[in-house]
C-alpha cells in the first residue's frame, strides 16, 4: 500500500512555504525520484505515475513551484515566481528538497525527473549542483536558439518594465504557446497539444490551477533559464558520468516534434556526457506520462532507472 505525505519547507525566496508531496512504498526504498513539474500545472497531476513507481520500491517526491499549485497564497501569485531571481529561487528550492530527501534516505540512489519547464529547471540544476543525483530523466524537453531567447527576454522585460512583473500579457502567451496547436485535427480545447487522451484534456482545461496565462515576470524568468541552459559553459559543468534519459513524444511541439530533443541530447554528448539515451514515442504529444498508452512509458522509464541504479 502506498503511503503519502503532504509537507512544506521554506522557499529560498525567504517569503513562501513550498508545498511538496512524498509517495512512499511499504517496503525497502530502492531509489528516490524527485519530480520537477512543468509550467501552469502542479505535482499532484503526477499521482498515478508516482504510485506506479512506489509499487516498484521507489519513493517519489515533488514540490509545487513558486506561483503554482498549493504553494500560491492567493490568485494573484498564480504563474509568478517573484519580483527578481525567480529562476534561481525555483532551482534552489529543488536543491532544498533534494537535501531533505537525501537526509531522509541516506545512501539511496537519487533520480531527478524533470518534465517540460521542469526539465529546464533540472538542466539548470545539473550545471549548478552536478554531483547531487545519480541519474536524470528529462521528459518533454526542448530548447530555443540564442536569438529566440534574446528576443523573448527583451519582450518579456519590456512588458515587466511597462506593466509590472505580475502583468498577464496575452502577447507573450501567444508567442510562447500559440504555435503548439498546429497540425492537431479536431481539437476539443486549446490544450490538445498536451496529449491525445480527452479525459486528461478536459480535466486540465477545467482545472483553475492549470493552463493559466503566465505573468510577464514568469516569461522573463523562463527566457533567462532557457538562455542559461543553452550555454555550452553551463552544460560543461554537468557530471559527465551521470546517465541521462531524454524521453518525449514524436508529436510534442515543445521538443520540436523530436528534432529539438535530439539536438539537446547531441549537445549533452558534445560536452562529454558519456551515457545519453533518447526515447521518442511515436505519435505521442507533450505529456507522455499522461498519454494514451502511458503505462508503456512508465514501464520504460522504470526499466531505465532499474538499469542505472
C-alpha positions in Angstrom: 0.0 0.0 0.0 1.3 3.4 -1.0 1.8 6.0 1.8 1.6 9.7 1.0 2.5 12.8 3.0 1.9 16.5 2.2 4.7 18.6 3.7 6.4 22.0 3.4 9.8 23.7 3.5 10.8 27.3 3.4 11.5 28.7 -0.1 14.8 30.2 -0.9 12.9 33.4 -1.6 12.5 33.9 2.1 8.8 34.5 1.8 6.9 31.4 0.8 6.5 27.9 2.1 6.9 25.4 -0.7 4.4 22.5 -0.6 5.6 19.1 -1.6 4.2 15.6 -1.8 6.0 12.4 -0.8 4.9 9.0 -2.0 6.5 6.1 -0.1 6.4 2.3 -0.7 5.6 0.0 2.2 8.9 -2.0 1.8 12.5 -1.0 1.4 13.2 2.0 -0.8 15.5 1.1 -3.7 15.7 4.7 -5.1 14.2 8.1 -4.8 12.7 10.0 -7.8 12.5 13.8 -7.4 9.8 15.2 -9.7 10.0 18.7 -11.2 6.7 19.6 -12.8 6.0 21.9 -15.8 4.6 25.4 -16.2 0.9 26.0 -15.4 0.4 22.7 -13.6 1.3 21.2 -10.2 2.9 18.0 -8.8 -0.5 16.4 -7.8 -1.0 15.7 -11.5 1.7 13.1 -11.3 -0.1 11.0 -8.7 -0.7 7.9 -10.9 2.8 7.9 -12.1 4.2 8.3 -8.6 2.0 5.4 -7.3 3.3 3.2 -10.1 6.9 3.9 -9.1 6.2 3.3 -5.4 4.7 -0.1 -6.2 8.1 -0.9 -7.6 10.0 0.1 -4.5 10.8 3.7 -5.5 9.9 6.7 -3.3 8.8 9.7 -5.2 8.7 13.4 -4.1 7.9 16.6 -5.9 7.0 20.2 -4.9 4.7 22.8 -6.3 6.9 25.6 -7.6 6.6 29.2 -6.6 3.4 30.5 -8.3 2.0 27.1 -8.7 -0.4 24.6 -7.0 -0.6 24.7 -3.2 2.4 27.0 -2.9 0.4 30.1 -4.0 -1.1 32.1 -1.3 -3.7 33.9 -3.5 -4.8 34.0 -7.1 -2.5 37.0 -7.9 0.5 34.8 -7.4 -0.6 32.2 -9.9 2.1 31.9 -12.5 4.5 34.3 -10.8 8.0 33.3 -9.4 8.7 36.7 -7.8 10.0 40.2 -8.5 13.5 39.1 -9.2 15.8 36.0 -9.2 12.8 33.8 -10.0 14.6 31.1 -11.9 17.3 31.0 -9.2 14.7 30.5 -6.5 12.8 27.7 -8.2 16.0 25.9 -8.9 17.5 26.3 -5.5 14.1 25.2 -4.0 14.7 21.9 -5.8 18.1 21.8 -4.1 16.4 22.2 -0.7 14.0 19.4 -1.5 17.0 17.2 -2.6 18.7 17.8 0.7 15.6 16.9 2.7 15.2 13.6 0.7 18.9 12.8 0.9 18.7 13.2 4.7 15.6 11.0 4.9 17.0 8.3 2.6 20.8 8.4 3.1 22.8 6.2 0.7 19.8 5.6 -1.5 20.3 6.4 -5.3 18.5 9.6 -6.3 17.0 10.3 -9.7 16.0 13.7 -10.9 12.9 13.7 -13.2 12.0 17.0 -14.9 9.1 17.5 -17.3 8.7 20.4 -19.7 9.7 23.6 -17.8 10.7 21.2 -15.1 13.2 19.7 -17.5 14.6 23.2 -18.0 14.9 23.6 -14.2 16.5 20.2 -14.0 19.1 21.1 -16.6 19.8 24.3 -14.6 20.3 22.2 -11.5 22.6 19.7 -13.2 25.0 22.6 -14.0 24.8 24.2 -10.6 24.9 21.0 -8.4 26.4 18.3 -10.7 27.0 15.7 -8.0 23.7 15.5 -6.3 21.9 13.0 -8.5 22.8 9.5 -9.7 20.6 9.7 -12.8 18.3 12.1 -14.6 15.2 11.8 -16.8 14.3 14.7 -19.0 10.7 14.5 -20.2 9.3 16.7 -22.9 12.3 18.9 -23.1 13.5 21.2 -25.9 15.4 24.4 -26.5 15.5 27.7 -28.3 18.2 29.4 -30.3 20.2 32.2 -28.6 18.4 34.7 -30.9 15.0 33.5 -29.9 15.9 33.6 -26.2 17.3 37.1 -26.6 14.1 38.2 -28.3 11.9 36.6 -25.6 14.0 38.2 -22.8 13.7 41.6 -24.4 9.9 41.4 -25.0 9.2 40.0 -21.5 11.5 42.6 -19.9 9.7 45.3 -21.8 6.3 44.1 -20.5 7.6 43.9 -16.9 9.1 47.4 -17.1 5.8 48.8 -18.6 3.2 46.9 -16.6 5.0 45.1 -13.7 6.1 41.5 -13.2 2.6 40.4 -12.3 1.0 41.5 -15.5 -0.5 38.8 -17.7 0.5 39.5 -21.3 -1.6 37.8 -24.0 1.1 38.8 -26.4 3.7 36.9 -24.5 1.3 33.9 -24.0 0.7 33.7 -27.7 4.4 33.9 -28.6 5.2 31.2 -26.1 2.3 28.7 -26.8 0.5 30.0 -29.9 2.1 27.6 -32.4 1.6 24.4 -30.4 -1.8 23.6 -31.8 -0.6 23.5 -35.4 -1.2 20.1 -37.0 -3.8 19.0 -34.4 -7.1 17.9 -36.1 -10.5 18.4 -34.4 -9.3 19.8 -31.1 -11.7 19.8 -28.1 -9.8 22.6 -26.3 -6.8 24.9 -26.9 -4.7 22.5 -24.8 -4.9 19.4 -27.1 -1.2 19.7 -27.7 -0.7 18.3 -24.2 -1.8 14.7 -25.1 -4.4 12.7 -27.0 -6.5 11.5 -24.1 -9.7 13.5 -23.9 -10.2 12.7 -20.3 -6.9 14.3 -19.4 -7.5 17.3 -21.6 -11.0 18.0 -20.1 -9.6 17.8 -16.6 -6.7 20.1 -17.4 -9.0 22.6 -19.1 -11.4 22.6 -16.2 -8.7 23.0 -13.5 -8.1 26.6 -12.5 -4.5 25.7 -11.5 -3.7 24.5 -15.0 -3.3 26.2 -18.3 -3.4 29.7 -17.0 -1.8 32.8 -18.6 1.6 33.2 -17.0 2.8 36.6 -15.8 5.3 38.7 -17.6 7.7 38.0 -14.8 7.4 34.3 -15.3 8.0 34.6 -19.0 11.1 36.7 -18.3 12.4 34.2 -15.8 11.8 31.3 -18.2 13.6 33.1 -21.0 16.6 33.7 -18.7 16.6 30.0 -17.7 16.5 28.9 -21.4 19.3 31.2 -22.2 21.4 29.7 -19.4 20.9 26.0 -20.1 21.7 26.6 -23.8 25.2 27.8 -23.0 27.9 25.3 -23.6 29.8 26.6 -20.5 26.8 25.6 -18.3 26.4 22.2 -19.8 30.1 21.5 -19.4 29.7 21.7 -15.6 27.5 18.6 -15.5 28.7 15.3 -14.1 29.9 13.6 -17.2 29.3 10.1 -15.7 25.7 10.7 -14.8 23.3 8.8 -17.1 20.6 10.9 -18.7 17.4 9.7 -20.4 15.6 12.0 -22.9 12.1 10.8 -23.3 9.4 12.6 -25.4 6.6 12.2 -27.9 7.4 12.5 -31.5 4.4 14.8 -31.9 5.4 17.1 -29.0 5.7 20.7 -30.2 7.8 21.7 -27.1 10.5 19.3 -28.3 10.2 20.4 -32.0 8.5 17.1 -32.9 11.5 15.2 -31.8 14.2 17.3 -33.5 14.7 19.6 -30.6 15.1 16.7 -28.2 17.7 15.1 -30.4 19.5 18.4 -30.6 19.7 18.8 -26.9 20.9 15.2 -26.5 23.6 15.9 -29.1 24.6 19.0 -27.1 25.0 16.9 -24.0 27.2 14.4 -25.8 29.2 17.2 -27.3 30.2 18.5 -23.8 31.3 15.0 -22.8 28.2 13.3 -21.3 29.0 9.6 -21.6 25.6 8.0 -21.1 22.8 9.7 -23.0 19.7 7.8 -24.2 16.9 9.2 -26.4 13.5 7.6 -26.5 10.9 9.1 -28.8 7.4 7.7 -28.6 5.6 7.7 -32.0 2.5 9.8 -32.2 2.6 10.9 -28.5 2.3 14.6 -27.6 3.7 16.6 -24.7 2.7 14.8 -21.5 3.8 11.3 -22.4 3.2 10.2 -18.7 -0.5 11.1 -19.2 -0.8 9.9 -22.8 -2.9 7.1 -24.3 -0.6 4.1 -23.7 1.1 5.9 -20.7 1.7 2.5 -19.0 4.4 1.6 -21.5 6.1 5.0 -20.9 6.0 4.3 -17.1 7.5 0.8 -17.6 10.2 2.0 -20.0 11.3 4.7 -17.5 11.2 2.3 -14.6 13.3 -0.2 -16.7 15.9 2.5 -17.4 16.1 3.6 -13.8 16.5 0.0 -12.7 19.3 -0.5 -15.2 21.1 2.6 -14.0 20.8 2.2 -10.2 
